[in-house]
């Protein structure tokens, strides 16, 4: 069982976009939609490696099938504060047909590449199982003291 790792604050916004994009393309009725999209995205990136400069979620999607991350060992690094690329790099393997493209990104957009790798790392360990919500004992109390209160009973002139 993997230890529970919370998403660091510095990745929250980008991870939210990445998760939304990946989830929206994971269609059970069309299982090839996501893989086809990721493949097309990488082909665009290969033609123009800095295409997604500043769009880290798109960069992460484009390279997600072209990198292999040693997440088991990467989790041993404290990721609560943003690590440097040199700390992350040893845990990243790149597919042969993507090396030139990733090298170009690493040379000109290292920060984006590092963030994209971290997004993929956290996404791969992401558990989408909803948490059980405890019933709030205060919610069941009738605040208005009467069961006659209706939710549409409000003063329009206020």
Helices and strands as residue ranges (DSSP letters): G 9-11, H 12-25, H 32-47, H 56-63, E 67-69, H 71-74, H 85-89, E 92-94, G 96-98, H 99-108, H 110-124
